[in-house]
Amino acid sequence: MRFNYGKIFLLGFGFFGVSVIWATYNAFVPLFLANKFNLQPAMIGFFMTLDNIAALFIQPPVGAWSDRLRTPIGRRMPFMLIGAPIGAAVFGLIPLASVLPIFVACTTTLLLSMALWRTPIVALMPDITPSQYRSQANGIINFMGGIGSIIAFLIGAKLYDMNPAYPFWLGSALVVLAVLMVFIFIREPKEYESTSQEKPDMIKSLREVLAEKEKSALFVLLAIFAWFVAYNAVEAFFTLYAVNHLGLQESDGARLLGQMSLFFVIFALPAGFIGSRLGRRRTIMTGIVGLAACLLLMYFLPVETLITQITKLPVVGVVPVTGLVLMLAGISWSLININSLPMVVDMTDTARAGTYTGLYYLFSTLAAIAGPNINGWIVQLTGKDYRNVMIAAPFFMVMAFIFMLRVRRGEAKKVAA
């Protein structure tokens, strides 16, 4: 198995499609829920976790199922070819729903269809990438995903001002294009190396992780849970934070998230190389400290400072102090996110890469359920003070740092001479 940069970039179109959908969803659905359907913050927090509740029950077993599946087009492709077109179709209908039950029906169908193919498409990366290149490969894939988020936030913000449906229609079209690119240009391997004759099983793998005397796999999964609680708690409420605390326009919150995504993209590839040189664990811990500091700045700095304009750039528009802080947050998040999945899959063999990818998504999904609910109740119980969106996240970043101190495995495997 040889490392091919071009092939990884093409595979990245799969994650590009996933990111376009979820960035658009997370930026604009909370605004619909608050302004169109008049839901309270706690209910918005719960609604924004429904996708993760669906993913909790679907993604991990689908990852293990894709490890076992054998078809003429591969073990991962069938999930993408079924789930992605359905998701693209219903995604375009979301902004057209005028009553809450229809809105819920559209979003529920989207959540189920997207959960069906996310784990298999991400598991394709370790399938076609040697261990020592997986941080770089994950950097490339997240670079492509970040491009999708930038399009969703920056172009989506402009389209939202024209018509709230336009960002969703753009997302649908881009998902179809992305899936075609992956299907046409990526060929799955026919054989999979394994150190075990047993069929992959997620529940058994989780039991093994819990039973191991050396707890690195458990602690990295707990760290993943903690930092995703922090990240998802903020992301789900950021556009409402921008409107209600900073006093900005609805589309401005999406633009600020776009500025964060831009710097995540810029540093996605360097983060992979830093992880391979400095070590994944050390790189992740550096990112945790940086992201926690950025979150605290957005809590403690006064509104007048946060909205002060620093400069105006051609692509990203006006950059206030908040934008600068988010750019630093994007760099920090790249150091964490790019190197975490490779750590998890390098704690097993290639045959169980989908299963361990499923474990990664099990813990990140549990966090994505907890985070928005925690912040929804914090905001509601503090009289809708959206400044408090930033108060719980640093605590969970500290927890993630403590867990990472206990991790001893997951660095790139050495190539046999």
DOZADREN-546670 format. One record per residue (C-alpha): residue in three letters; x, y, z. Coordinates in steps of 0.5 Angstrom, whole numbers, plus 500, padded with zeros to 3 digits. Layout:
BEGIN
alaXYZ ...
# end
This chain:
BEGIN
met500500500 arg503507498 phe501514500 asn498518494 tyr497525495 gly492526489 lys488520491 ile487523498 phe485529496 leu480526491 leu478522497 gly477529501 phe471530497 gly467525501 phe469529507 phe468536503 gly460534502 val459532509 ser462538512 val458543507 ile452539510 trp453540517 ala456547517 thr450550513 tyr446546518 asn449548525 ala449556522 phe442557520 val438551523 pro438555530 leu436561527 phe430558524 leu428554530 ala429561534 asn426566529 lys421562525 phe418557530 asn420561537 leu423555541 gln426556547 pro434555548 ala434549552 met429546546 ile434549541 gly440545544 phe436539544 phe434539537 met441541535 thr443534538 leu438530534 asp443529529 asn448526534 ile442522537 ala441518530 ala449518529 leu450515536 phe445509534 ile447508527 gln455510526 pro459505530 pro455499528 val455502521 gly463502521 ala463495524 trp458493518 ser463496513 asp469492516 arg465486514 leu462488508 arg465485501 thr461488494 pro464489487 ile465496489 gly468495495 arg466495503 arg465503504 met462505497 pro455502498 phe453506504 met455513501 leu451511494 ile445510498 gly446515504 ala448521500 pro443522495 ile437521500 gly441527504 ala442531499 ala435531497 val432532504 phe437538505 gly434542500 leu427542503 ile429544510 pro428551509 leu421550505 ala418547511 ser413552514 val410548520 leu415545525 pro412537524 ile414538516 phe421541518 val422535523 ala421530518 cys426533513 thr431534518 thr430527521 thr431524514 leu437528513 leu440526520 leu439518518 ser441518511 met448522513 ala449518519 leu449512514 trp455514510 arg460518515 thr463513518 pro465509512 ile467514508 val472517513 ala474509514 leu477509507 met483514509 pro486508513 asp484503508 ile488507503 thr494510507 pro500507511 ser500508518 gln506513518 tyr502518513 arg495518517 ser496525520 gln498528514 ala492524510 asn487526515 gly490533515 ile488533507 ile481530508 asn480536514 phe483541509 met477539504 gly472539509 gly474546512 ile473548504 gly466545505 ser465549511 ile468556508 ile463555503 ala458554507 phe459560512 leu462565507 ile458564501 gly452561505 ala452568509 lys451572503 leu446567500 tyr442567506 asp441575506 met439574499 asn434568500 pro435563507 ala433557502 tyr439558498 pro445556502 phe441549503 trp440548495 leu448550494 gly449544500 ser445539496 ala448540489 leu455540492 val454534496 val452530489 leu458533486 ala463531492 val460523492 leu461523484 met468525485 val469520490 phe466514486 ile469515480 phe476516482 ile477512489 arg478505488 glu478501495 pro483495496 lys481488495 glu485485501 tyr485488508 glu491486512 ser489483519 thr493481525 ser486477527 gln482472524 glu476474528 lys470479524 pro470486527 asp465488532 met464494535 ile462492542 lys467487543 ser472492541 leu469497546 arg470491551 glu477490550 val478498550 leu475498557 ala479491559 glu486493557 lys491494563 glu494499559 lys489505558 ser491509552 ala485507548 leu480509553 phe483515555 val484518548 leu477516547 leu475520554 ala479526551 ile475526545 phe469526548 ala471532553 trp474536547 phe468535543 val463537548 ala466544548 tyr467545541 asn459542539 ala457546545 val459553542 glu458551535 ala451550536 phe449556539 phe455561536 thr450564531 leu445566537 tyr451568541 ala453573535 val446576535 asn444576542 his450578545 leu455581540 gly449585537 leu451583530 gln446581524 glu444573523 ser449572517 asp455575521 gly455570526 ala456565520 arg461569517 leu465569523 leu465562523 gly467562516 gln473566519 met475560524 ser474555518 leu479559514 phe484558519 phe483551520 val483550513 ile490553512 phe493550518 ala490543517 leu496540512 pro501543517 ala498540523 gly498533520 phe506535519 ile507538526 gly503531529 ser508527525 arg514531527 leu513533534 gly508527536 arg501527535 arg500527543 arg504533544 thr501537538 ile494535541 met495538548 thr498544545 gly491545541 ile487544547 val491549551 gly490554545 leu483553544 ala481554551 ala485560552 cys480563546 leu474561549 leu476564555 leu477571551 met470570548 tyr467570555 phe471575559 leu472581553 pro467586553 val462586547 glu465593545 thr472590544 leu470583541 ile466587536 thr472592534 gln474592527 ile481590526 thr481590518 lys477588512 leu479582508 pro477581500 val474574502 val472574509 gly470581510 val470585516 val475582521 pro473584528 val477582535 thr472576535 gly474574528 leu481574530 val480570536 leu476565532 met482565527 leu487563533 ala481558535 gly481555528 ile489554528 ser488550535 trp482546533 ser486544527 leu492541532 ile487537536 asn482535530 ile487533525 asn491528529 ser486525534 leu483520529 pro490517527 met491516534 val485512535 val486508528 asp493506530 met491503536 thr488497532 asp490494525 thr487495518 ala482490518 arg478494524 ala479501522 gly472502521 thr470499527 tyr475504531 thr473509527 gly466508529 leu469508537 tyr471515535 tyr465517533 leu461514538 phe465518543 ser465524539 thr457523538 leu456522545 ala459529546 ala455532541 ile449530544 ala451533551 gly454539549 pro448543546 asn444541551 ile449543557 asn449550553 gly442550552 trp440549559 ile446554561 val443560557 gln436558559 leu437558566 thr441565566 gly436569563 lys438568556 asp445571557 tyr448568551 arg455570553 asn455564558 val455560551 met463560552 ile463558560 ala462551560 ala467549554 pro474551557 phe472546563 phe471541558 met478543555 val482542561 met479535562 ala481533555 phe488536557 ile488531563 phe486525560 met491526554 leu496526560 arg495519561 val495517553 arg502513551 arg500510545 gly497512538 glu503515535 ala505513527 lys507506527 lys514505524 val515502518 ala519495518 ala526495515 
# end
